Amino acid sequence: MTLTKSKYYFEALDNYPYSLPDCLEALNYALSYDPEDADSLCLMGRIYSEMLTDYEKAKLYFEEAMLCDVTNLNVPQYYIKCLLDNEDFQKAEKLIQYSLKIKGIDKFKIWLHRSLLSEKRGSLVNALKFLNEAEKYCFTSCDLDLVRERKKFIKSKMPKKKSKNKKETK
């Protein structure tokens, strides 16, 4: 990352998501200096995914970012979210499996995405199981609170078991 490109990338990051025109201008400058910068490509993918909900275009940017730097720690988490939002569940599952092998990646976020994938597939029991994995990688009280809230939410979606002792009254 050259100094000039870094300046424009950080300027774009600073403006995201509050000032998209300024963000895009700085991001285009950053990409003009280095069109293969994984972080800049990832941010462009985020814009298309999170702001414009153009998942197909976003996936192209994320794929390009992954090709440029397969060990980038930022790209997988946002790419997985894009795939989940676009209901590309098989691709998301493969990327999750790969991401968990990347040294230094935030495993908490990856396991959280894995839980969301199970939830979207309708497997609430597995979603809870993956939240237990995410909990092992919580290193802040905020992350732990998020896991606990997600567990409570998923349990609330589970069908209630009827007790055998209750009699129906009409």
C-alpha positions as CSV (number, residue, x, y, z in Angstrom):
1,M,0.0,0.0,0.0
2,T,1.6,3.2,-1.2
3,L,1.4,6.3,1.0
4,T,-0.9,8.2,-1.5
5,K,-3.2,5.2,-2.0
6,S,-3.4,4.7,1.8
7,K,-4.4,8.3,2.3
8,Y,-7.3,7.9,-0.2
9,Y,-8.3,4.5,1.2
10,F,-8.5,5.9,4.7
11,E,-10.3,9.0,3.5
12,A,-12.9,6.7,1.8
13,L,-13.2,4.5,4.9
14,D,-13.6,7.6,7.1
15,N,-16.5,8.8,4.9
16,Y,-18.3,5.4,4.7
17,P,-21.3,5.2,5.1
18,Y,-22.1,8.8,6.0
19,S,-20.9,10.6,2.9
20,L,-21.0,8.2,0.0
21,P,-20.1,10.8,-2.7
22,D,-16.9,11.7,-0.8
23,C,-16.3,8.0,0.0
24,L,-16.6,7.0,-3.7
25,E,-14.4,9.8,-4.9
26,A,-11.6,8.9,-2.5
27,L,-12.1,5.2,-3.2
28,N,-11.8,5.7,-7.0
29,Y,-8.5,7.6,-6.4
30,A,-7.2,4.7,-4.2
31,L,-8.1,2.2,-6.8
32,S,-6.5,4.2,-9.6
33,Y,-3.2,4.0,-7.7
34,D,-3.6,0.3,-7.0
35,P,-6.5,-1.5,-8.7
36,E,-5.6,-4.7,-6.9
37,D,-5.8,-3.4,-3.4
38,A,-7.9,-5.9,-1.5
39,D,-9.1,-3.4,1.2
40,S,-10.2,-0.9,-1.4
41,L,-12.0,-3.5,-3.5
42,C,-13.7,-4.8,-0.3
43,L,-14.9,-1.3,0.6
44,M,-16.3,-1.0,-3.0
45,G,-18.0,-4.4,-2.5
46,R,-19.5,-3.2,0.8
47,I,-20.9,-0.1,-0.9
48,Y,-22.7,-2.2,-3.5
49,S,-23.8,-4.8,-1.0
50,E,-24.8,-2.7,2.0
51,M,-25.9,0.6,0.5
52,L,-27.0,-0.2,-3.1
53,T,-28.1,-3.9,-2.5
54,D,-26.6,-4.8,-5.8
55,Y,-25.3,-8.2,-4.6
56,E,-24.1,-9.4,-8.0
57,K,-21.8,-6.4,-8.5
58,A,-20.7,-6.6,-4.9
59,K,-19.8,-10.2,-5.3
60,L,-17.5,-9.3,-8.2
61,Y,-15.6,-6.8,-6.1
62,F,-15.3,-9.3,-3.2
63,E,-14.1,-12.0,-5.5
64,E,-11.6,-9.7,-7.0
65,A,-10.4,-8.7,-3.5
66,M,-10.1,-12.4,-2.5
67,L,-8.1,-13.1,-5.7
68,C,-5.7,-10.2,-4.9
69,D,-5.1,-11.2,-1.3
70,V,-6.5,-14.5,-0.1
71,T,-5.2,-13.9,3.4
72,N,-6.9,-10.5,3.9
73,L,-8.7,-10.4,7.3
74,N,-11.4,-7.9,6.3
75,V,-12.8,-9.3,3.1
76,P,-14.3,-12.7,4.2
77,Q,-16.6,-11.2,6.9
78,Y,-18.2,-8.7,4.5
79,Y,-18.2,-11.2,1.6
80,I,-20.0,-13.8,3.8
81,K,-22.6,-11.2,4.8
82,C,-23.2,-10.3,1.2
83,L,-23.6,-14.0,0.3
84,L,-26.1,-14.5,3.1
85,D,-28.1,-11.5,2.1
86,N,-28.2,-12.8,-1.4
87,E,-29.1,-16.3,-0.2
88,D,-26.0,-17.9,-1.8
89,F,-25.9,-20.3,1.1
90,Q,-23.6,-22.9,-0.4
91,K,-21.0,-20.3,-1.3
92,A,-21.3,-18.7,2.1
93,E,-20.7,-22.1,3.8
94,K,-17.6,-22.7,1.8
95,L,-16.2,-19.3,2.5
96,I,-16.9,-19.7,6.2
97,Q,-15.0,-23.0,6.3
98,Y,-12.1,-21.4,4.5
99,S,-12.2,-18.2,6.7
100,L,-11.9,-20.2,9.9
101,K,-8.5,-21.4,8.7
102,I,-7.1,-17.9,8.2
103,K,-4.7,-17.0,10.9
104,G,-5.7,-13.9,12.9
105,I,-9.2,-13.7,11.6
106,D,-12.0,-12.7,14.0
107,K,-13.5,-16.1,14.6
108,F,-16.3,-14.6,16.7
109,K,-17.7,-12.8,13.6
110,I,-17.3,-15.9,11.4
111,W,-19.1,-18.2,13.8
112,L,-21.8,-15.5,14.2
113,H,-22.3,-15.6,10.4
114,R,-22.3,-19.4,10.5
115,S,-25.1,-19.3,13.1
116,L,-27.1,-16.8,10.8
117,L,-26.6,-19.2,7.9
118,S,-28.2,-22.1,9.9
119,E,-31.0,-19.8,11.1
120,K,-31.7,-18.7,7.5
121,R,-31.8,-22.4,6.5
122,G,-34.3,-23.1,9.2
123,S,-32.1,-25.1,11.5
124,L,-32.5,-23.3,14.8
125,V,-30.8,-26.0,16.8
126,N,-27.6,-25.7,14.7
127,A,-27.8,-21.9,14.9
128,L,-27.7,-22.2,18.7
129,K,-24.8,-24.7,18.4
130,F,-22.8,-22.2,16.3
131,L,-23.6,-19.4,18.7
132,N,-21.9,-21.5,21.4
133,E,-18.8,-21.6,19.2
134,A,-19.0,-17.9,18.7
135,E,-19.2,-17.4,22.5
136,K,-15.8,-19.1,22.9
137,Y,-14.3,-16.3,20.9
138,C,-16.0,-13.4,22.7
139,F,-13.4,-11.1,24.2
140,T,-15.6,-8.1,25.0
141,S,-18.7,-7.8,27.0
142,C,-20.4,-6.3,24.0
143,D,-19.8,-9.4,21.9
144,L,-20.9,-11.6,24.7
145,D,-24.1,-9.6,25.1
146,L,-24.8,-9.9,21.4
147,V,-24.4,-13.7,21.5
148,R,-26.7,-13.9,24.6
149,E,-29.4,-11.8,22.9
150,R,-29.1,-13.9,19.7
151,K,-29.6,-17.1,21.7
152,K,-32.6,-15.7,23.4
153,F,-34.0,-14.5,20.1
154,I,-33.5,-17.9,18.4
155,K,-35.0,-19.8,21.4
156,S,-38.0,-17.5,21.1
157,K,-38.5,-18.7,17.5
158,M,-38.4,-22.4,18.4
159,P,-41.7,-24.2,18.7
160,K,-42.9,-24.6,22.2
161,K,-43.3,-28.2,23.4
162,K,-46.7,-29.0,24.8
163,S,-46.7,-30.4,28.3
164,K,-48.4,-33.7,28.8
165,N,-49.9,-32.7,32.1
166,K,-52.0,-29.8,30.7
167,K,-55.6,-30.6,29.8
168,E,-57.4,-28.7,27.2
169,T,-60.4,-26.8,28.3
170,K,-63.1,-25.6,26.1
